[in-house]
Amino acid sequence: MNTTASIQAKLAQLPPPAQAEVLDFIDFMLQKQKRKASGKLRQDWANSLQEYRHQYTALELQKQGLAWRED
């Protein structure tokens, strides 16, 4: 039995709520795969805060970035 048929057979044995979870997981895996395939990490933002280097420390900027993400 090939992989696709095996997955389909096992999926058919699950109740509908569990099948929905499997589909959600598949969607997650597909998104994860797209992120990996997108290439290298972009760093075009590097040095964009250069004008503030004497005003803030790296730690202060890191804390502020974390605070913005929490909002």
Legacy VTK file of the C-alpha trace (Angstrom):
# vtk DataFile Version 3.0
C-alpha trace
ASCII
DATASET POLYDATA
POINTS 71 float
0.000 0.000 0.000
1.467 3.372 -0.961
1.702 6.294 1.426
-1.301 8.194 0.046
-3.572 5.172 0.268
-2.335 4.440 3.783
-3.074 8.003 4.888
-6.527 7.904 3.322
-7.345 4.571 4.984
-6.289 5.816 8.414
-8.052 9.148 7.935
-11.303 7.350 7.095
-11.145 5.577 10.472
-11.120 8.848 12.413
-14.245 10.698 13.550
-15.024 13.953 11.676
-13.585 16.284 14.361
-10.287 14.399 14.279
-10.307 14.480 10.466
-10.644 18.265 10.657
-7.604 18.382 12.959
-5.626 16.325 10.458
-6.566 18.756 7.687
-5.499 21.685 9.867
-2.180 19.960 10.494
-1.689 19.370 6.773
-2.350 23.067 6.113
0.199 23.953 8.801
2.786 21.658 7.240
2.182 23.165 3.794
2.654 26.699 5.145
5.821 25.609 6.937
7.135 24.127 3.702
6.420 27.373 1.816
8.358 29.371 4.410
11.350 27.067 4.033
11.212 27.286 0.252
11.045 31.081 0.259
14.817 31.329 0.443
17.267 33.059 2.694
16.394 35.339 5.574
15.971 38.887 4.361
18.048 41.441 6.177
17.293 44.505 4.111
16.312 46.253 7.331
19.898 46.131 8.618
21.279 49.531 9.620
17.874 51.155 9.212
17.988 52.363 12.836
21.532 53.657 12.574
20.505 57.213 13.404
19.317 56.044 16.845
22.455 54.137 17.858
23.614 56.840 20.266
20.134 57.289 21.688
19.221 53.661 22.515
21.078 50.494 23.460
20.506 47.212 21.647
18.858 45.818 24.773
16.394 48.715 24.938
15.479 48.212 21.289
15.033 44.480 21.846
12.703 45.102 24.790
10.693 47.617 22.781
10.395 45.159 19.899
9.069 42.507 22.251
6.579 44.976 23.711
5.288 45.819 20.207
4.797 42.123 19.423
2.728 41.626 22.589
0.212 44.304 21.553
LINES 1 72
71 0 1 2 3 4 5 6 7 8 9 10 11 12 13 14 15 16 17 18 19 20 21 22 23 24 25 26 27 28 29 30 31 32 33 34 35 36 37 38 39 40 41 42 43 44 45 46 47 48 49 50 51 52 53 54 55 56 57 58 59 60 61 62 63 64 65 66 67 68 69 70
